[in-house]
Amino acid sequence: MPEQARQFESWIARRERNEPIQYITGEAEFYGLPFRVTPDVLIPRPETEHLVEKVLSLAGLFTAPRIVDVGAGSGAIAIALAHALPRACITATDISSRALAIAEQNAKRNSVALCFIEGDLLAPVANERFEFVVSNPPYVPEIDRAALSVEVRDYEPALALFAGDDGLEVYRRLIPAAFDALTPGGFLVLEIGFGQSTAIAEMLARAGFEQIEFVPDLKDIPRVACARRP
């Protein structure tokens, strides 16, 4: 009992310093599945479930879709898709080896098999083609750093949060690379930030994508961009 009391007191002290509960317990839930999380990965958000739902709504167009999740973090998106699409072939990439280690643990925990590869965006799978490229990339503008809550700014990995002055730095590289990585008729599905839909639509059209659409979150904010390679 004394040991449990000391642990509880330690948790209370950490929470008083605004550390997220998920990092204190090491646990988070996403799409009904359990995930281990550490400060090496973002805490999965409910908004990202809209991305998973969009992919699942389109997956039936393909018998055994090949899917790559770019910037996998904890593996939440890739693992949720693998759990729901047992016939899919799923690859997950991340530039952080520590994040991939967590993702691999989460895949085993949820009894799904997928391939994890370390590297920048789509570079690790440069010679492969996919029916889906999916990603929840960094999209917070650097100028918004101070406006973030202490829980996010001081504890979650900056590498997974910030993307240049306007938050669009990763999209500028990822969107054209995704067009090249997709098979004809394949889909790019992205989570995006507040106020970014117009710029993202322009990038998608300029890269050659068609059927560009946006899925709103529960606050009616465009949260997921979806586009198809002709």
Steps between C-alpha positions, in 0.01 A plus 500: 500500500773758583653442155162560333452815704841631397424432135166677530665801663759504220223498240321786675822705507558438129144599418540819703786585262252463211642175367229325293322216676579270207874542553464450874313171458672408174161417349271649234197377308443545128222357286408264782853358526758537780835669431817556695615862480813677617637853438660356184157493330196720472198404706236372252209741459132420437511733195740261329233230509329691218801416282468130581128508427559666163751235395268221612216650296718477186686177568225286348598630156807277521532127567817519709610863522860593552515781756790710625467714813753782488621626838349213694585619852337260747365301205142595581381553141683204345401262780135608497491442124676165530252392765201595281649386166662160552556456123686830462878518472608787724834675533579774751790744481640748748818705523527419872639161596362548852150557366524189284606296802180606677293429187644150471407431862147623434464279193593193706268609776209522257595180316543652154780450251643791302836625379680787677779687322709792627546795267377838379144503361476263201874463439516154665242364250616690193474199270159382620146595396188522714123533478504730805749748638379622840657740745446717803810716448628791709286802412524753783657832390805602700336834573225314689744328737433740788124465458502125558406362838786418735402133482568495126783754467716375785443126479410376152779458240564822306610296199146368467330834561668788317545550126647836412359850525163411346469133602501388135865404462444123508199511268707679234733200489256221574221579252705476176690200638171329581373555144802311370458222759134433422364264240248652254174527691679505834419741783695745713334555839646765732416657832528879480497794737254782555482742208719292270240352263529766227878474480486119510240492221726715283799272565300189419367644174844624400646152558239348267248360748127488426183441707634728773277509807516582869347319795397722794559408863232521767554877522435527125863590433651344185722235657573237234599564137437225249601499134537241224771446245337474153 
